[in-house]
Amino acid sequence: MKNEKVFSFILTLILVFTMGLTAEGQKDASADGSVRYPKGNFDFVAPGGAGGGWDLTIRTTAKVLKDTGLVKVPMPVRNNPGAGGSVHLTSLQEKKGSDKIITVYSSPLILTQLNGTTDYGYKDVTPLACLIADYAVFVVAADSPYKTMNDLLDALKNDIKSVKIGGASSVGSMDHIQFLMMAKAAGIENLDEIDYISFDDSATAQVLGGHIDMFSTGLSEVLGLINSGDLRALAQSADHRVGTGVVAQIPSCVEQGIDETFVNWRGIFGAPDMPEYAVEYWRKTLAEMVKTPEWLDACITNGWDDAYLDAPDFDVFLAKVNENYKTILTDIGMY
């Protein structure tokens, strides 16, 4: 009898301890179907270099989640750049079922598969939420002879090899495609002859140093250098003026007679086959995050438009975008 009481007492302690762990964030569903799973550090990853759009987006997300107390465990951010995000996408395939990796992707997630850079695409990750819409911006050094987007495009029309374009994504991916779309709309032929140089990290140093004539990038990636006057923006790819201050003064391509737009959506993803409890947690958490003043302020600061979509709608959106990008790449001979 004494041994039975001792055993019962030990069992009770184990149960209490287990319940305590659950309260601290074990991967157990609660009675109402919600989850409390964050236990231990998350692994937040930007699939591009430091200072790029993915880097800014994932770091801003981690900061807002921390500042608002929505996530209470550490969320260190690391960079895993290469091949327009394909290096990280490939490495994710070895992490199937992980509930710790949170990453960001945008258009290259689809473009790099369609252009043959990688065999993997949006179906090889777990969509959690689309967050923002950023736009392409086409920037030159402050002392560049090109004053408008049409100045640069006219130079290309006169001599297709006279202008060197740089970007942080691979050939046939976002930074390249967004410029080719504008060039095509402006009537430039032989798009495949335009010199485009891909850099794993941001190409700001290249354009500032005169090694390339124009940098095709995301608006938020060069905001500081536009504000400081080191870079001059020839145009941005929205169908309307965006942002405030100096950014709001950047004309759209449409305003300059180039009838084309490009929207760079950015969303949050988990590893392939992410467990359902983790998907549920992040859907709920990100839905709360985008409503916070901290997130709204970050969007204003970075010139981002709200493009929030919950996971199911995001999945439908990705399938639609996949078909749209396939058409774009076919039109310019890169599918």
C-alpha positions in Angstrom: 0.0 0.0 0.0 2.8 2.3 0.9 4.5 1.7 -2.5 1.2 2.3 -4.3 0.9 5.7 -2.6 4.5 6.6 -3.5 3.9 5.5 -7.1 0.6 7.6 -7.2 2.4 10.6 -5.8 5.2 10.3 -8.5 2.6 9.9 -11.2 0.8 13.0 -10.0 4.1 15.0 -10.1 4.8 13.8 -13.6 1.3 14.9 -14.8 1.7 18.3 -13.1 5.1 18.8 -14.7 3.7 17.8 -18.1 0.8 20.2 -17.8 3.3 22.9 -16.9 5.3 22.2 -20.1 2.1 22.4 -22.1 1.3 25.8 -20.6 4.8 26.9 -21.6 4.2 26.0 -25.2 4.3 22.3 -25.9 2.9 21.1 -29.2 -0.5 20.1 -27.8 -3.9 21.3 -29.0 -6.0 22.9 -26.3 -9.7 22.1 -25.8 -11.0 24.7 -28.1 -8.7 23.6 -30.9 -6.1 26.4 -30.6 -2.4 25.6 -30.0 0.4 26.9 -27.7 3.4 25.4 -29.4 6.3 27.9 -29.5 8.9 26.3 -27.2 12.5 27.0 -27.9 13.9 29.4 -30.6 12.5 29.8 -34.0 14.7 29.9 -37.1 13.7 32.9 -39.2 15.4 32.8 -42.6 15.9 35.4 -45.4 16.7 33.5 -48.6 18.6 36.5 -49.9 21.5 38.7 -48.8 21.6 41.2 -46.0 19.8 44.5 -46.9 17.6 43.0 -49.5 13.8 43.0 -49.6 13.5 39.5 -48.1 15.9 40.4 -45.3 14.0 43.6 -44.5 10.6 41.8 -44.5 11.6 38.9 -42.3 13.5 41.1 -39.8 10.6 43.5 -39.6 8.2 40.6 -39.0 10.3 39.2 -36.2 10.7 42.6 -34.6 7.0 43.4 -34.7 6.1 39.9 -33.3 8.6 40.5 -30.5 7.6 44.1 -29.8 3.9 43.3 -29.6 4.5 40.2 -27.5 2.7 38.0 -30.0 5.6 35.6 -29.9 7.6 35.3 -26.7 10.4 33.0 -27.7 13.6 34.2 -29.5 13.4 34.6 -33.3 16.9 35.0 -34.6 17.2 35.9 -38.3 19.8 34.4 -40.6 20.5 34.8 -44.3 20.8 31.8 -46.7 21.3 33.5 -50.1 22.0 32.1 -53.6 20.4 31.6 -57.0 17.4 34.0 -56.4 16.3 32.1 -53.3 16.7 28.6 -54.8 19.6 27.6 -52.5 17.4 28.1 -49.4 14.4 26.5 -51.2 16.5 23.4 -51.9 17.8 23.2 -48.3 14.2 23.4 -47.0 13.4 20.1 -48.7 15.7 18.4 -46.1 13.6 20.0 -43.3 10.2 18.5 -44.2 7.8 18.5 -41.2 9.8 21.2 -39.3 7.8 23.5 -37.1 10.7 25.9 -36.4 11.7 27.3 -39.7 9.9 30.5 -40.8 10.9 32.1 -44.1 9.8 34.8 -46.5 9.4 34.5 -50.3 8.0 36.5 -53.1 7.8 36.3 -56.9 11.1 34.4 -57.4 9.6 31.4 -55.5 7.5 30.9 -58.7 9.7 32.5 -61.3 12.8 30.4 -60.6 10.9 27.1 -61.2 9.3 28.4 -64.3 12.6 29.6 -65.8 14.4 26.4 -65.0 16.7 27.6 -62.2 15.3 25.0 -59.8 12.9 22.0 -59.8 11.1 23.4 -56.6 8.4 26.0 -56.4 5.5 27.2 -54.2 4.1 23.7 -53.8 7.3 22.7 -52.0 6.8 25.0 -49.0 3.9 25.7 -46.7 2.1 29.1 -47.3 1.1 30.8 -44.1 0.1 34.3 -45.1 0.7 36.9 -47.8 1.7 40.2 -46.0 2.6 43.0 -48.3 2.8 44.4 -51.8 6.1 46.1 -52.6 6.9 47.6 -56.0 9.8 47.6 -58.4 11.9 50.7 -58.5 14.5 51.5 -61.2 17.4 53.6 -59.7 20.5 55.2 -61.0 23.4 57.0 -59.3 22.7 60.7 -58.5 25.1 61.8 -61.3 23.7 59.5 -63.9 23.0 61.0 -67.3 19.6 59.3 -67.3 17.0 61.6 -65.8 13.8 59.7 -66.6 12.8 56.1 -67.3 12.3 57.1 -71.0 15.9 58.5 -71.2 17.2 55.0 -70.3 14.8 53.1 -72.5 15.6 55.4 -75.5 19.3 54.6 -75.0 18.4 50.9 -75.2 16.4 51.4 -78.3 19.4 53.2 -79.9 21.9 50.6 -78.8 20.7 47.5 -76.9 24.2 47.1 -75.4 24.6 50.6 -74.2 23.0 50.1 -70.8 24.0 47.6 -68.1 21.2 46.5 -65.7 21.8 44.9 -62.4 19.6 43.1 -59.9 19.8 40.9 -56.8 17.8 38.0 -58.4 19.0 35.5 -60.9 18.5 35.8 -64.7 14.8 35.2 -65.5 13.8 36.0 -62.0 12.1 39.0 -60.4 14.5 41.9 -60.7 15.3 40.9 -64.3 11.7 40.2 -65.3 10.2 43.4 -63.8 12.5 45.5 -65.9 12.0 43.4 -69.1 8.2 43.9 -68.7 8.7 47.7 -68.7 11.1 47.5 -71.7 8.7 45.3 -73.7 5.8 47.7 -72.9 8.0 50.6 -74.2 8.5 48.8 -77.5 12.0 47.4 -77.1 12.6 44.2 -79.0 15.4 41.7 -78.6 14.9 41.6 -74.8 17.3 38.7 -74.5 20.1 40.9 -75.7 19.8 43.4 -72.8 22.8 43.1 -70.5 21.6 42.0 -67.0 24.0 41.2 -64.2 22.9 39.2 -61.2 24.3 39.8 -57.7 23.7 37.6 -54.7 23.6 40.7 -52.5 22.1 44.1 -53.1 23.7 45.8 -56.1 23.6 49.3 -54.6 27.4 49.5 -54.4 27.6 48.5 -58.1 25.3 51.3 -59.3 26.9 53.8 -57.0 30.3 52.8 -58.2 29.3 53.1 -61.8 29.8 49.4 -62.6 26.2 49.1 -63.8 24.0 51.9 -65.1 20.7 51.0 -63.4 19.6 48.9 -60.5 16.3 47.1 -60.8 15.1 46.3 -57.3 12.3 46.6 -54.7 11.4 50.1 -53.5 11.9 49.3 -49.8 15.4 48.0 -50.5 16.9 51.4 -51.5 14.6 53.7 -49.6 17.4 55.1 -47.4 19.6 55.9 -50.4 16.7 57.5 -52.3 15.9 59.7 -49.3 19.6 60.6 -48.9 19.9 61.6 -52.6 22.7 59.1 -53.3 20.3 57.3 -55.7 17.8 58.8 -58.1 14.6 56.8 -58.8 13.6 56.9 -62.5 10.3 55.2 -61.9 8.4 52.7 -59.8 6.1 49.9 -61.0 2.8 50.5 -59.2 -0.2 52.0 -61.0 -0.3 54.8 -58.4 2.0 57.0 -56.4 3.1 55.2 -53.2 4.6 56.1 -49.8 5.2 59.5 -48.4 7.8 62.2 -48.7 10.5 61.7 -51.3 9.0 58.2 -52.2 5.7 59.8 -53.1 7.5 62.0 -55.7 8.7 58.9 -57.7 6.6 58.7 -60.9 5.1 55.5 -62.0 6.0 53.9 -65.3 2.4 54.4 -66.3 2.7 58.1 -65.8 5.6 58.1 -68.2 3.6 56.4 -71.0 4.8 52.9 -70.2 1.6 50.9 -69.9 2.7 48.2 -67.5 2.8 47.5 -63.8 4.5 45.0 -61.5 3.5 44.0 -58.0 6.0 42.2 -55.8 4.0 40.4 -53.2 5.8 39.0 -50.1 4.6 36.3 -47.9 5.5 34.1 -45.0 6.1 30.3 -45.4 6.9 27.3 -43.3 8.9 24.2 -44.3 7.3 21.6 -46.5 4.7 19.5 -44.7 4.6 21.8 -41.7 2.5 20.3 -39.0 -1.1 21.4 -38.8 -0.8 22.8 -35.2 2.0 25.0 -36.4 0.1 26.2 -39.5 -2.9 27.0 -37.2 -0.7 28.9 -34.8 1.0 31.1 -37.5 -2.2 31.8 -39.3 -3.7 33.1 -36.1 -0.6 35.0 -35.0 0.1 36.7 -38.4 -3.6 37.7 -38.7 -3.2 39.5 -35.4 0.2 41.0 -36.3 -1.0 42.8 -39.4 -3.6 44.7 -37.3 -1.1 46.1 -34.9 0.0 49.8 -34.9 3.6 48.6 -35.0 3.0 46.7 -38.3 1.0 49.5 -39.9 3.9 51.9 -39.0 6.4 49.6 -40.6 4.4 49.4 -43.8 4.3 53.2 -44.0 8.0 53.6 -43.3 8.9 51.0 -45.9 6.4 52.1 -48.6 4.6 48.7 -48.4 0.9 48.3 -49.4 -1.2 45.9 -47.3 -1.8 42.7 -49.2 -2.7 40.3 -46.4 -4.2 37.0 -47.4 -4.8 34.1 -45.0 -3.2 30.7 -45.9 -6.1 29.2 -47.9 -6.6 32.4 -50.0 -2.8 32.8 -50.3 -2.6 29.3 -51.8 -5.3 30.1 -54.4 -3.4 33.4 -55.2 -0.1 31.5 -55.7 -1.7 29.2 -58.2 -3.1 32.1 -60.2 0.2 34.0 -60.1 2.0 30.9 -61.3 -0.2 30.9 -64.4 0.3 34.7 -64.9 4.1 34.4 -64.6 4.1 31.5 -67.1 2.5 33.8 -69.6 5.0 36.6 -68.9 8.0 34.3 -69.3 6.5 32.8 -72.5 6.0 36.3 -74.0 9.7 37.2 -73.4 11.0 33.8 -74.5 12.2 32.7 -71.0 9.7 30.0 -70.1 
